[in-house]
């Protein structure tokens, strides 16, 4: 696989980079993965002696805004911002199913399903506190365009939370309950924008990721209009 990351940079300064991560590539290498984003980060040195490092994670099939720190000091600052919930993250999803309300808060603790499938999550009153704000931006037939803002950063949080209210993300073969993945061969979850208040008393860094090609037609059905 050949991947040009330099063309996918949404923001860059001396401290951090915001990258438009493509769908279909994991951020970390794993025992069952031949390829990952880590193999390409050397492209993003831009004159510094070391490559940048991930400040947070996105799922393999999720596209959009991914933040990287360019050196140790930047990573420490970003780690503090993410851990304190000071980074504002906005995701766009297409769900199969439509909530009765126009907006809401999902407050459902999450935990790993079992020790053999540690990557898979489920709601559990004894799990870690997990909250996601959401609102409807469009509806068409059985599909819904939802804007989701995770207030916590649990694994697969948005996917599990939306599935828990009967609106699994289109293309989700893990949490789609055999429904959401029937007509979609790829996950329709996009990290649309991110706001990072990196410097105290300075304007925050804001980046927006363009809509991936494989999602455009579906979002257009729901009322999204692409920029000319």
C-alpha positions, 0 to 999 in steps of 0.5 A: 500500500502506498499512502501520501500523508503530506497531502492529507495535512489539515493543520501544521505548526511547530507543535502539532499536526492535524491529519485527515486520516483515511478510512481503512487503515489502523493507526497502530500496527497489530498482530493481524495487521500488515499495515498501519499509519505508523509506517507512514509517519516519517513523511511528516517530519517537515524538517524536525529530527523525529517523526510525529506521534499520535496524541489520540486514536481513531478506529481503523474504519473511521476517517477524519481529524487525527491529532499528532504531536511533533515532539515530547513537549507537544505530546505532553501538552496534548495528552493533558488536553485530551485527558481533561476533556478540553479538546472538542471533537465533532463526528458525523455519522449515518445511522440505520434507524432514527431517534424520536428526539432531535437531540440528546445525551447518551450517558451509558458506562462502557466496558470490554465485552470479555477478556477474549475480545478485549477490543469489543465494547458494551454498555455496563452500569459497572463500566467506565463513565461514558457520555456522548451528546448528539443531534439530528442534522438530517433524515431520509427513509430509514437513515439519519445524519447524526452529529455526535460529540463524545464527552469522554474518550472510550474505545468505540464509544460513538458506535456503541452508544448510537447502537444502544439507542437503536441507531447503529452506524451504517456499515458497522459489522461489529455493532450493527446487529446484522442490520446496519451493515446490510447495504453498506460495505464501509463504516459511515463515521467521520471525525469531521472537526476538532478544536484544540485550545493548545496555547493558553489565552490564544485562539484554539486550533480548529481543523475540519476534514473533508467528506470522504468519497465513499460517504458523499452520496449517502450524506447528500441524500440526507441534505449535506451539500458539498462545497463548490 
